[in-house]
């Protein structure tokens, strides 16, 4: 109630200020980047809080009127004309050289800050300013590819958004069937791993006694989940997604549940890309579940492997003999997994390849290829199990040949696993996963000797 009151009050002040600051629009009714840049200069030079709030609202509204070309021009203007004040920086450098110390060092720090950072802070004062700046950053990401001169602007926006969206400001809320419909609609719309087909499908995921869904919210965007995770409570670690999402499945009695399965994590705000919430989300959800259900003793994911098929298809550097390469051609056959002989032959080749993909394969920069693997291993999970034909959906077959994996979050080992991955690049994996790779390498070595 209090938050709504102050939001309404701020909006009223802004609207009254705008009646005094209203600019004449171009005669064709179309906003341009040059006029908007001038308005930003005026916003930076102003001092009054109320007029500044109104002008910030005017800037954001005018930005909405820009077409793609004018938005690109506006972003270039922010990058080129709103950097540090060179005169102030030169004076601060001179003062620090004459008398080094914290005082002059602090002045140099503040003088070197790009003017666009203060502009972004002032835009954030407008009603709903935070959400609109997040959306503006999403536009910038679309235009960033091939425009390196916009990278500095993006860094400044990410710097501020990272401060405003740090973990201390985020609120964890459970999503259930009593959650407002506008939020539930966003859960349906932004589910990125396993499509939610309709409202009945959503209810099956959040309403039964053995299902949970949690999301992080920010006070400035109270009706917009930033990231959410869907959880299944099961008796054992699952190896396939279909039984978890089956329409006619029988819920697991809560007193028999021992495993919490994180089977889908989705971000909703493209403009917050590069600002990580997922690690905090999983850890806090684990704590919430342990408090509610003390008998839970296993916390695991059932994760897709979105980069696996692309890696297989590129064909280079695959640790295969020519004889082993032949079965891979059958992956292009429709519904190959329904043929028992074909599936068996492919399994003998693909499972060891999947182990190699996680344990050995790397990008040219030395990173793990799979983004989901980077996320969970970076959070301290262990690669627990590779699941053959875990996802038979068209998307699962297209992206991973049906492979899914379990990442195990063992609370006592999370920090150690994280350090091993972050410092040494080590993928902490179970003996079962390592055995897949070891047996394959041994068989290949024997084939080479026999030939």
Residue pairs with C-beta under 8 A, 6 or more apart in sequence:
3 219
3 222
7 127
10 53
10 127
11 127
13 50
13 53
13 54
14 50
14 53
14 54
14 56
14 57
14 126
14 127
15 54
15 57
16 50
16 54
17 50
17 51
17 53
17 54
17 55
18 54
18 57
18 58
20 51
20 54
21 51
21 54
21 55
21 58
22 58
23 35
23 39
23 58
25 31
26 32
26 35
30 65
30 67
31 62
31 63
31 65
31 66
31 70
32 66
32 70
32 73
33 66
33 70
33 71
33 73
33 74
33 77
34 73
34 77
35 62
36 59
36 62
36 63
36 66
36 70
36 74
37 74
37 77
37 78
37 81
39 55
39 58
39 59
39 62
40 59
40 78
40 82
40 119
42 55
43 52
43 55
43 56
43 59
43 119
43 122
43 123
44 115
44 118
44 119
44 122
46 52
46 55
49 125
52 122
52 125
53 125
53 126
53 127
56 122
56 123
56 124
56 125
56 126
56 129
57 126
57 127
57 129
59 123
59 126
60 123
60 126
60 129
60 132
63 71
63 74
63 132
63 136
66 74
68 143
71 139
71 143
72 143
72 147
75 140
75 143
75 150
75 153
76 147
76 149
76 150
78 116
78 119
78 153
79 116
79 149
79 150
79 152
79 153
80 149
82 114
82 115
82 116
82 119
83 114
83 115
83 116
83 152
84 111
84 112
84 113
84 114
84 115
85 111
85 115
88 111
89 108
89 111
89 112
91 111
92 104
92 107
92 108
92 110
92 111
92 112
93 108
95 104
95 107
95 108
96 104
96 105
96 107
96 108
98 104
114 152
114 156
116 153
116 156
117 156
117 159
117 160
120 133
120 156
120 157
120 160
121 160
123 129
123 132
123 133
124 130
124 133
124 160
124 164
126 132
129 220
130 164
130 218
130 220
130 221
131 220
131 221
131 224
133 157
133 161
133 271
134 161
134 221
134 269
134 271
134 272
135 271
136 157
136 271
137 154
137 157
137 158
137 161
137 271
137 272
138 269
138 270
138 271
138 273
140 150
140 153
140 154
140 157
141 154
141 270
141 271
141 273
143 150
144 150
144 151
144 154
158 274
158 275
161 271
161 272
161 275
162 275
164 218
164 220
165 218
165 226
165 272
165 275
165 277
167 277
167 280
169 218
169 219
170 216
170 217
170 218
170 226
170 277
170 280
171 216
171 217
171 218
171 219
172 214
172 215
172 216
172 217
172 281
172 284
172 285
172 288
173 179
173 214
173 215
173 217
174 212
174 213
174 214
174 288
175 183
175 184
175 187
175 206
175 213
175 214
175 215
175 225
175 228
176 206
176 207
176 213
177 203
177 206
177 207
180 223
182 223
183 215
183 223
183 224
183 225
184 199
184 202
186 224
186 225
186 268
187 196
187 202
187 206
187 213
187 215
187 225
187 228
188 196
188 198
188 199
188 202
190 225
190 228
190 266
190 267
190 268
191 230
191 264
191 266
192 264
192 266
192 267
193 263
193 264
193 265
193 266
193 304
194 241
194 245
194 263
194 264
194 393
195 395
196 202
196 205
204 211
204 245
204 247
205 211
205 213
205 230
205 245
206 212
206 213
206 230
208 251
209 251
209 253
209 254
210 232
210 233
210 234
210 251
210 252
210 253
210 254
210 257
211 230
211 231
211 232
211 233
211 251
212 230
212 231
212 233
212 260
212 285
212 289
213 228
213 229
213 230
213 231
214 228
214 229
214 231
214 281
214 284
214 285
214 288
215 225
215 226
215 227
215 228
215 229
216 225
216 226
216 227
216 228
216 277
216 280
216 281
217 224
217 225
217 226
218 224
218 226
224 268
224 269
225 268
226 267
226 268
226 269
226 272
226 277
227 265
227 266
227 267
227 268
227 277
227 278
227 281
228 265
228 266
228 268
229 262
229 264
229 265
229 278
229 281
229 282
229 285
230 262
230 263
230 264
230 265
231 260
231 261
231 262
231 263
231 285
231 289
232 238
232 244
232 260
232 261
232 263
232 302
233 252
233 254
233 257
233 259
233 260
233 261
233 293
233 296
234 244
234 252
234 257
234 258
234 259
234 261
235 252
235 256
235 257
235 258
235 259
236 258
236 259
237 259
237 261
237 298
237 300
237 384
237 385
237 406
238 244
238 261
238 302
239 302
239 385
239 387
239 388
239 390
239 404
239 406
240 302
240 387
240 389
240 390
240 391
240 392
240 404
241 263
241 302
241 390
241 391
241 393
241 396
241 404
242 391
242 392
243 249
244 261
244 263
244 302
254 293
255 295
257 293
257 295
257 296
258 295
258 296
258 297
258 298
259 296
259 297
259 298
259 299
259 300
260 286
260 289
260 293
260 296
260 298
260 299
260 300
261 300
261 301
261 302
262 282
262 285
262 299
262 300
262 301
262 302
263 301
263 302
263 303
265 278
265 281
265 282
267 273
267 277
267 278
278 375
278 379
279 375
279 378
279 379
282 379
282 409
283 379
283 414
286 299
286 409
286 411
289 296
289 299
290 296
298 408
299 408
299 409
299 410
299 411
300 384
300 406
300 407
300 408
300 409
301 376
301 381
301 405
301 406
301 407
301 409
302 387
302 390
302 404
302 406
303 372
303 376
303 404
303 405
303 406
303 407
304 372
304 391
304 396
304 399
304 400
304 404
305 354
305 357
305 370
305 372
305 373
305 399
305 400
305 403
305 404
305 405
306 370
306 371
306 372
306 399
306 400
307 369
307 370
307 371
307 399
308 354
308 357
308 370
308 399
308 400
308 401
308 403
309 331
309 398
309 399
309 400
309 401
310 399
311 357
311 361
311 369
312 318
312 328
312 331
312 350
312 353
312 401
317 361
318 325
318 353
319 353
319 356
319 360
319 440
319 441
319 444
320 328
320 349
320 353
321 444
321 447
321 448
323 447
324 349
327 342
327 345
327 346
327 348
327 349
328 346
328 349
328 350
330 336
330 342
330 345
330 346
331 346
331 401
333 342
336 342
336 343
336 346
337 343
337 389
337 392
337 397
337 402
343 389
346 401
347 388
350 388
350 401
350 403
351 386
351 388
351 436
352 436
352 437
352 439
352 440
353 440
354 386
354 403
354 405
354 436
355 386
355 433
355 434
355 436
355 437
355 440
356 437
356 440
357 369
357 370
358 368
358 370
358 373
358 383
358 386
358 405
358 427
358 429
358 433
359 427
359 429
359 433
359 434
359 437
360 437
361 368
361 369
362 368
362 369
363 369
366 425
367 374
368 374
368 377
368 427
373 383
373 405
373 427
376 407
377 383
377 407
377 417
377 421
377 427
377 428
378 418
378 421
378 422
379 409
379 414
379 418
380 409
380 413
380 414
380 415
380 416
380 417
380 418
380 421
381 407
381 408
381 409
381 414
381 417
382 407
382 408
382 410
382 413
382 417
382 428
382 429
382 430
383 405
383 406
383 407
383 427
383 428
383 429
383 430
383 433
384 405
384 406
384 407
384 408
384 429
384 430
384 432
384 433
385 405
385 406
385 430
385 432
385 433
386 403
386 405
386 433
386 436
387 403
387 404
387 405
387 406
388 402
388 403
389 402
389 403
390 396
390 402
390 403
390 404
390 405
391 397
391 400
391 402
391 403
391 404
392 402
396 402
396 404
408 430
413 428
417 428
420 426
420 428
421 427
421 428
